């Protein structure tokens, strides 16, 4: 499975405007299989649960807020490429 960091790098979408690429990717996400959706949702949980754990620890250690913000900032970097890569096989149109 090839990892796509942006929708611009997907061959079927490279000539389309951003709004159209997003709409196409949302439609492709609707066609993902149940195991793919489950894997993506588990990945999202693995990224978001530590954020809430750090938020709960703010009362004892204020630096937990910095860690929570850092993890939250990394969310798109970790989750979006996996989401794009899973959705690519559900796109219709010319391939590479």
C-alpha positions in Angstrom: 0.0 0.0 0.0 1.4 3.3 -1.1 1.2 6.2 1.5 -0.2 9.5 0.1 0.6 12.5 2.3 -1.7 14.8 0.3 -4.6 14.5 -2.1 -2.4 16.3 -4.7 -0.2 13.2 -4.8 -3.0 10.8 -5.8 -2.8 10.2 -9.5 -6.6 10.2 -10.0 -7.0 13.6 -8.3 -3.9 15.6 -9.2 -5.6 17.7 -11.9 -8.7 18.6 -9.8 -9.3 21.6 -7.5 -9.1 21.2 -3.7 -12.9 21.2 -3.1 -13.5 18.6 -5.7 -10.7 16.4 -4.3 -12.2 16.6 -0.8 -15.6 15.7 -2.1 -14.2 12.7 -4.1 -12.3 11.5 -1.1 -15.4 11.7 1.2 -17.3 9.7 -1.4 -14.5 7.1 -1.5 -14.4 6.9 2.3 -18.1 5.9 2.3 -17.2 2.9 0.1 -14.5 1.6 2.5 -15.0 -1.9 3.9 -15.9 -2.4 7.5 -12.4 -3.7 8.5 -10.8 -0.6 6.9 -13.2 1.7 8.7 -12.5 -0.1 12.0 -8.8 0.1 11.5 -8.9 3.8 10.8 -11.2 4.5 13.8 -8.9 2.5 16.1 -5.9 4.5 14.8 -7.8 7.7 15.5 -8.6 6.5 19.0 -4.9 5.6 19.6 -4.0 9.2 18.7 -6.8 10.9 20.6 -6.9 9.0 23.9 -3.5 10.2 25.0 -4.7 13.8 24.4 -7.5 13.3 26.9 -5.2 11.5 29.4 -2.8 14.5 29.3 -5.8 16.9 29.7 -6.8 15.0 32.8 -3.3 15.4 34.3 -3.2 19.2 33.9 -4.2 19.7 37.5 -1.0 18.0 38.7 1.4 18.9 35.9 0.8 21.9 33.6 3.3 20.6 31.1 0.7 17.9 30.2 -1.1 20.7 28.3 1.9 21.1 26.0 2.1 17.4 25.4 -1.6 17.3 24.6 -1.3 20.2 22.2 1.7 18.5 20.5 -0.1 15.2 20.0 -3.2 17.0 18.7 -1.0 18.9 16.2 0.4 15.6 15.0 -3.1 14.1 14.5 -3.3 15.1 10.8 0.2 14.0 10.1 -0.5 10.5 11.4 -4.1 9.9 10.4 -4.7 11.6 7.1 -2.0 9.7 5.1 -3.4 6.4 6.2 -7.0 7.6 5.4 -5.9 8.7 1.9 -4.1 5.5 1.3 -7.1 3.4 2.3 -9.5 5.5 0.2 -7.4 5.4 -3.0 -8.6 1.9 -4.0 -12.2 3.1 -3.9 -11.7 5.9 -6.3 -13.1 5.7 -9.8 -11.3 7.1 -12.9 -8.0 6.8 -14.6 -5.2 5.2 -12.6 -1.5 5.7 -12.7 
